[in-house]
Amino acid sequence: MSTPHAISSPYTSTLLCVRGLTVSYAGRGGQDAPALRQVNFEIAPGEIVGILGESGSGKSTLALSILGLLPAARVEGSIFLENEDLLHAAESRWAKIRGAKVAMIFQEPGLALSPVMRAGDQIGEVIRAHQGGSSKKRRQEVEAALRGAGISDVDRVYQAYPHQLSGGELHRVAIARALACRPKLVIADEPTRSLDVTLQAEVLNTLRDINRQSGSALVFITHNPALLTGFVDRVCVMYAGRIVEEGPVAQVYRRPLHPYTRGLLQLVPQRTERAGLVRRKRLSEIPGNLRTSDCGRGCAFEPRCFARTEICSIEIPQQVEIESNRRVSCFNHVN
């Protein structure tokens, strides 16, 4: 049996610590196409952290890197989970880590679940792989996981195949499977993307309750700033493979430092009241499109930025700490 990669790490005070993470794919002409660039990221035990950004910003690549699910990519840097160097873990070791120490809730649970296995059996397989035990005990564990995920009709859902479940039930089964072995870290990649507003709120409440009860840390990935309000402790804003702003969510939303963060927050619908009428403000927009292929020189956001100056097209801004727990990568950040 493989043992964890024995290496001394300075990051023992955190659950997860990512340093200098760079992920590249083979591109045309032998040149690498970067998806992540020098990402630094930490999460404490029991913390809920939001990863916010547009599609293509690198959010899902970051999640898959933490889970060791990028076999075709070139990955550099370091990822430590409880002082274990994940980038040097053998696949046999990963089989013991995924599901037990770190688990993931994918965007489309209907696609992540097997169509030919009953929902309860799929959760039971995760428990069997990591904890063993009798079939009776596994059944009890599965039922407890389903109840913990907010399923009231446990027997019916346990026996159902994925196509027999509603969208909300599928999401809850996915949550139950991810949390069945009580992992220290759960990564939720846009888990509410295909749900209506009511079901979104239910899923968020379920994840918050599980976080409080089990103490599992949660990384919540989304493109929607509104979902993070009152839910996450801290937010990391990503653009073109970099974290461009980081801080407590209430502080970042109240006073965003990076122009990109300001642009994202302006996309959230705002209600205004005037003369007894409730109207919705017209949404702003961030001009241009996110491009990652030509970001070698200067700031990647520069072509779309209202605050850009000459230096932005020449140099890449480095991350600076503006105040305690507030970091930003911008030459012209808001003071």
Backbone hydrogen bonds, N-H to C=O, Kabsch-Sander energy under -0.5 kcal/mol:
donor,donor_aa,acceptor,acceptor_aa,energy
6,A,4,P,-0.5
7,I,5,H,-0.8
14,T,11,Y,-1.3
15,L,43,I,-1.3
16,L,43,I,-2.0
17,C,80,F,-2.4
18,V,41,F,-3.7
19,R,78,S,-2.4
21,L,39,V,-2.3
22,T,76,E,-2.3
23,V,36,L,-1.1
24,S,74,R,-2.4
25,Y,33,A,-2.3
27,G,31,Q,-1.6
30,G,27,G,-1.1
31,Q,28,R,-1.3
33,A,25,Y,-3.9
35,A,23,V,-3.7
36,L,23,V,-1.7
37,R,241,G,-3.0
39,V,21,L,-2.3
41,F,18,V,-2.3
43,I,16,L,-2.1
47,E,44,A,-2.0
49,V,47,E,-0.5
49,V,218,L,-2.9
50,G,234,R,-3.1
51,I,220,F,-2.7
52,L,50,G,-0.6
52,L,236,C,-2.6
53,G,222,T,-1.3
57,S,54,E,-1.7
62,L,58,G,-2.1
63,A,59,K,-1.8
64,L,60,S,-2.7
65,S,61,T,-2.0
66,I,62,L,-1.8
67,L,63,A,-1.3
68,G,65,S,-1.2
69,L,64,L,-2.9
73,A,70,L,-1.4
74,R,24,S,-3.2
75,V,73,A,-0.6
76,E,22,T,-2.7
78,S,19,R,-2.1
80,F,17,C,-2.7
81,L,84,E,-2.3
82,E,15,L,-2.8
82,E,80,F,-0.5
84,E,81,L,-1.4
85,D,5,H,-0.7
85,D,83,N,-0.5
86,L,79,I,-2.6
86,L,84,E,-1.0
87,L,79,I,-0.6
88,H,85,D,-0.9
89,A,86,L,-1.6
93,R,90,A,-0.7
94,W,90,A,-2.2
95,A,91,E,-1.8
96,K,93,R,-1.2
97,I,93,R,-1.2
98,R,94,W,-2.7
99,G,102,V,-3.0
100,A,97,I,-0.7
101,K,97,I,-2.9
102,V,97,I,-1.8
103,A,185,L,-2.1
105,I,187,I,-3.0
106,F,104,M,-0.6
111,L,108,E,-1.4
112,A,108,E,-1.5
113,L,109,P,-1.9
117,M,114,S,-0.9
119,A,160,A,-3.2
120,G,158,Y,-2.2
122,Q,118,R,-1.9
123,I,119,A,-1.6
124,G,120,G,-2.4
125,E,121,D,-1.9
126,V,122,Q,-1.0
127,I,123,I,-1.6
128,R,124,G,-2.8
129,A,125,E,-2.2
130,H,126,V,-1.3
131,Q,127,I,-3.2
132,G,127,I,-1.1
132,G,128,R,-0.6
138,R,134,S,-2.4
139,R,135,S,-2.2
140,Q,136,K,-1.9
141,E,137,K,-2.3
142,V,138,R,-2.8
143,E,139,R,-2.4
144,A,140,Q,-2.1
145,A,141,E,-2.2
146,L,142,V,-2.5
147,R,143,E,-2.3
148,G,144,A,-2.5
149,A,145,A,-1.3
150,G,147,R,-1.7
151,I,146,L,-2.5
152,S,150,G,-0.5
154,V,152,S,-1.6
157,V,153,D,-2.1
158,Y,154,V,-2.8
159,Q,155,D,-1.8
160,A,156,R,-1.0
160,A,157,V,-0.5
164,Q,161,Y,-2.3
165,L,162,P,-1.7
170,L,166,S,-2.5
171,H,167,G,-1.9
172,R,168,G,-1.8
173,V,169,E,-2.4
174,A,170,L,-2.3
175,I,171,H,-2.0
176,A,172,R,-2.6
177,R,173,V,-2.5
178,A,174,A,-2.1
179,L,175,I,-1.9
180,A,176,A,-0.6
180,A,177,R,-0.7
182,R,179,L,-1.7
184,K,101,K,-0.9
185,L,101,K,-2.0
186,V,217,A,-2.4
187,I,103,A,-2.9
188,A,186,V,-0.6
188,A,219,V,-3.2
189,D,105,I,-2.7
189,D,187,I,-0.7
190,E,188,A,-1.0
190,E,221,I,-1.8
193,R,190,E,-1.5
195,L,192,T,-1.6
200,Q,196,D,-2.6
201,A,197,V,-2.1
202,E,198,T,-1.8
203,V,199,L,-2.6
204,L,200,Q,-2.5
205,N,201,A,-2.3
206,T,202,E,-2.2
207,L,203,V,-2.6
208,R,204,L,-2.4
209,D,205,N,-2.4
210,I,206,T,-2.4
211,N,207,L,-2.2
212,R,208,R,-2.1
213,Q,209,D,-2.4
214,S,210,I,-3.1
215,G,210,I,-0.6
215,G,211,N,-1.6
217,A,184,K,-2.8
218,L,47,E,-2.7
219,V,186,V,-2.7
220,F,49,V,-3.0
220,F,218,L,-0.6
221,I,188,A,-3.2
221,I,219,V,-0.6
222,T,51,I,-2.6
227,L,224,N,-1.2
228,L,225,P,-1.3
229,T,225,P,-0.6
229,T,226,A,-0.6
231,F,228,L,-2.0
232,V,228,L,-1.8
233,D,48,I,-2.8
234,R,48,I,-1.4
235,V,247,G,-2.8
236,C,50,G,-3.0
237,V,245,E,-3.1
238,M,52,L,-3.3
238,M,236,C,-0.5
239,Y,242,R,-2.7
241,G,57,S,-2.4
242,R,239,Y,-1.6
244,V,237,V,-2.6
244,V,242,R,-0.8
245,E,237,V,-1.2
246,E,327,R,-2.5
247,G,235,V,-1.8
249,V,233,D,-1.3
252,V,248,P,-2.6
253,Y,249,V,-2.5
254,R,250,A,-1.6
255,R,251,Q,-2.6
262,R,258,H,-2.2
263,G,259,P,-2.1
264,L,260,Y,-2.4
265,L,261,T,-2.4
266,Q,262,R,-1.4
267,L,264,L,-1.3
268,V,265,L,-1.1
272,T,279,R,-3.1
274,R,277,L,-2.4
277,L,274,R,-2.1
279,R,272,T,-2.8
279,R,277,L,-0.6
281,K,270,Q,-2.4
284,S,266,Q,-1.1
295,C,292,T,-0.8
298,G,314,I,-0.7
299,C,312,C,-3.4
302,E,299,C,-1.2
304,R,301,F,-1.8
305,C,301,F,-0.7
305,C,302,E,-1.1
308,R,305,C,-0.7
312,C,309,T,-1.2
313,S,309,T,-0.5
313,S,310,E,-1.2
314,I,311,I,-1.4
315,E,311,I,-2.6
320,V,328,V,-2.6
322,I,320,V,-0.8
322,I,326,R,-1.7
323,E,326,R,-1.1
326,R,323,E,-2.4
327,R,246,E,-2.5
328,V,320,V,-2.3
329,S,244,V,-2.6
330,C,328,V,-0.6
333,H,330,C,-0.7
334,V,257,L,-2.3
